[in-house]
């Protein structure tokens, strides 16, 4: 059972077939995440915190910002590396054999960036 969970997490994170992932294929997943975010930040969160003191999250936010900065730096460095390594093939690139390798590398970076954007929504939840 636990191995199945690990395999599904690995598939979710590292499977390069982005078009088949439910978060990309099903538009309602995106709408549900964004709707939940707006609902929480505009209505549920303020109602929950109305008569409470603010949470002290300074140390947590420092770690959160460090991790996100590191991940975004990783994405930027690797996008630059990928573009630089395939730059010589830019003319007639879709017909070259390097195109499939490029698309797999780019797809993984795109997927990581896509997930990071959802994680970055948590920063705003902290500020309501």
C-alpha positions in Angstrom: 0.0 0.0 0.0 2.7 2.5 1.0 4.7 1.6 -2.2 1.6 2.4 -4.3 1.4 5.8 -2.7 5.1 6.5 -3.3 4.7 5.4 -6.9 1.7 7.6 -7.4 3.5 10.6 -5.9 6.5 9.9 -8.1 4.3 9.7 -11.1 2.5 12.9 -10.2 5.7 14.8 -9.7 8.1 13.4 -12.3 6.1 11.8 -15.1 7.0 13.9 -18.2 3.7 13.3 -19.8 2.2 16.6 -18.7 -0.9 16.5 -20.9 -2.2 13.4 -19.1 -2.0 14.8 -15.6 -5.4 15.5 -14.1 -4.4 19.0 -13.0 -3.7 19.9 -16.6 -6.2 17.7 -18.4 -9.3 18.6 -16.3 -10.0 22.3 -16.3 -12.3 21.9 -13.2 -9.3 21.1 -11.0 -7.8 24.5 -11.8 -11.2 26.2 -11.2 -11.7 24.3 -7.9 -8.3 25.3 -6.6 -8.6 29.0 -7.5 -12.2 29.1 -6.3 -11.2 27.6 -3.0 -8.4 30.0 -2.7 -10.6 33.1 -3.3 -13.3 31.7 -1.0 -10.8 31.2 1.8 -8.9 34.5 1.4 -12.0 36.6 1.0 -14.6 35.0 3.3 -13.6 31.9 5.4 -10.2 33.2 6.5 -11.3 36.6 7.7 -14.3 35.1 9.5 -12.1 32.5 11.2 -9.6 35.2 12.3 -12.1 37.9 13.2 -11.8 37.5 17.0 -8.3 36.0 17.1 -4.8 37.3 17.4 -2.7 37.0 14.3 -0.6 33.8 14.1 3.1 34.3 14.6 4.5 32.8 11.5 7.7 34.7 11.0 10.1 31.7 11.2 7.8 29.6 9.1 7.5 32.3 6.4 11.3 32.7 6.3 11.7 29.0 5.6 8.8 29.1 3.1 10.3 32.0 1.2 13.8 30.4 1.2 12.4 27.1 -0.2 10.4 28.9 -2.9 13.4 31.1 -3.8 15.5 28.0 -4.1 13.0 26.2 -6.3 12.5 29.3 -8.5 16.3 29.6 -8.8 16.5 26.0 -9.8 13.8 26.5 -12.5 15.5 29.6 -13.9 18.9 28.0 -14.0 17.6 24.9 -15.6 15.5 26.7 -18.2 18.6 28.7 -19.1 20.6 25.5 -19.4 18.0 23.8 -21.5 17.6 26.8 -23.9 21.4 27.2 -24.1 22.0 23.6 -24.9 19.5 23.5 -27.7 20.2 27.0 -29.0 22.2 25.8 -32.0 19.2 23.7 -33.2 16.8 26.6 -33.2 16.4 26.8 -36.9 14.2 23.9 -38.1 14.1 22.7 -34.6 10.8 20.8 -34.8 12.2 18.5 -37.4 15.4 17.7 -35.5 15.9 14.6 -33.3 16.8 16.9 -30.4 13.2 18.3 -30.3 11.8 15.3 -28.3 14.6 15.5 -25.7 14.0 19.3 -25.4 10.3 18.9 -24.9 10.8 16.3 -22.2 13.2 18.5 -20.3 11.1 21.6 -20.7 7.9 19.7 -19.8 9.4 18.6 -16.4 10.5 22.2 -15.7 7.1 23.5 -16.7 5.4 21.0 -14.4 7.5 22.0 -11.5 6.8 25.7 -12.2 3.1 25.0 -12.6 3.0 23.3 -9.1 5.1 26.1 -7.5 2.6 28.7 -8.6 -0.1 26.9 -6.6 2.1 26.7 -3.6 2.8 30.4 -3.9 -0.9 31.1 -3.3 -0.2 30.1 0.3 1.8 33.3 0.7 -1.3 35.4 0.2 -3.4 33.3 2.7 -0.9 34.3 5.3 -1.7 38.0 4.7 -5.5 38.1 5.1 
